[in-house]
Amino acid sequence: VYNGGDSIPITYTCSTGDMYVLGNYQYTYNQYRSGSTYYNDETQNGWSVYCLNNVSIPGPVLETVLGNPVTSMKYTFYNKTAVTMAPTVPSTVTTLYKTFYGCTAISNFKNIFLTNNVTDIDYMFAECKALTDASQLVIPNSVTTMEYTFWNTSLTNNGMPQIPSS
């Protein structure tokens, strides 16, 4: 486990299960964390990020760690009920499965921009009961799965995101 202030070898090669902790976040290589359980996910070929603290504004998420991309935000803020402001999603991220699930204090996602790298947003905002406005969210054509993305939110027709025809 490396912490933000640790000295890291210049020629470090990442291995499944490596961890890096910085601020409110724990990054895990080729694994994602749900609660206290870790799951291997070598299809991601990069880092997954998990928010350690239930704080209102958790801070920015890194785009790369030790020279490798952050590719997964699975469960990053799962049931973090104090989160009021979501950070920007790094351009390297491909999956946002259950990223903000149960973040009951978030009411809008005006600072969330999804790149064409994102393919999975299943349950991304499910159970975000205060979510009323996602109108500025543009879902890119690269998204291939978005089941229950807005399940049990308070979105109205005026607050719906831009969903591609594909």
N, C-alpha and C positions, 0 to 999 in steps of 0.2 A: 504494500500500500504506500503510495506516494502522497504527500501533502503538498499544498501550494508552495510552501517555502523550501521544500527539499531540493537538494542538488540532484539532478538526473543525468545519467550518462548520455553523451551526445549520440552514441550509436545504439541506443536502446531498441530492442525488438519486442513488440508487444505480444503477450500470450493470453489465451483465454483465461478470464478470471482476474487479470491484473486490475487493480483499483487505483484511482486517483481522486483525492478529496480536495476540493477548493471551495471555500465559503459554505453556502447552503447545499452544495451539490456533491454527489458521489458519482464518479464515472467508472464504468466497468467494461472491460474489453470483451467483445463477443458474448456478452451476457446481459440480461436485463433483470431488474429487481422488481418484485411485486411484494410489498410488505417486507418481511424479513427473509423471503425466499429468493434465490437466484436461479435463473433458467439460462441454459446455454442457447445461444442464437448466433451460430457461426455464419448464417446466411447474411447477416448484417455486415460482416467484415469491417467492424469499427466499434466505436464506443457507444454505450448507452448511458443515459443520464437519469439520476434519481434525486429528487429533492429531499434532503434529510430533515428539514424543519418545516413546521406548519406556520409560516410567516406570511404576512399580507403581501409584501413585495420581495420575492426571493432573489432578485438580481439576475444579471445576464447569464445565459448558457454559453459555454465555449463552443466554437466551431470545430476545433481540432485539439487533441491531447496527444502529447509526445509524437507529433507529426502525423497522426492518423485521425480521420474524420469522426465526428460525432454523428452517427447515422440513425440512432434509435432514441425516441422519446416515449417508448412504451411505459405506461404507468408513472411517468415522471412526477405528476402532481396528484395522483390518484387519492381521492378523499382528503385532500389538503383543504379543509373548510375555511381556513383563514386567508387563503390566497385571494386577493382582490385585483391584482394586476398581473397578467401573464407576460412572461418575457418574450422577446422576439425568437422565433424558431430559426435556428441556424440553417443556412442554405444547403448544408450537407445532409440534413435529416431526410430519411425516406419513409419512416413509419411513425405515426402519431397515435397508435392504438391505445385507447383509454388514457390519453395524456392528461386531460383535465377532468376526467370522470369524477363527479361528486364534489367539484369545487363550487360549493353553494354560494360563495360570496362574490363570484365574478358575474358582472352584469353585461359586459360587452367585451369584444375582442378587436378593438380598433387598431391595435398594434401587431396583430398576427397577420403575417404575409407568408403564404405557402409558395414554395418554388416548384418548378417542374420535376424536382427529384422526389417529391412526396407521392407515394402510391397508396398508402393505407391510412385512413382516418376513421376506422370503425370505432364507435363509442367515444370519439374524441371529446365531445362536450356533453355526453349523456349525464343526466342528473345534475346539471348546472342549473338549478331551479331559478336562480335570479337572472339568468341570461335572457335579455329582452332584445338585444340588438347585435346582429351579426351581419348587418347589411354591407359593411365595408370589407367583409371577408370574401376573397375570390378563390374558389376551389379550382385548381388547375386541371387541365385535361389529363395529366399524368395519373391522377387518382383513379384507381381501379376498384377500390372497395371502400364503401362508406356506410355500412349498415349501422343503424341506430345512432348516427353521429349526433343528432340533435334530440334524442329521446328524452322526454320528461324535462324539457326546458320551458321557458315562458316566451319563446319567440312568437311574434305575430307576423302576419303577412308582410308588414312594412319592415320588419327586422330580419328577413331571410337573407342568406348569403347568395352570391352569384354562383349558381351551379351549372357546370358545362352540360351541353346537350348529350355529350358522350357518356 
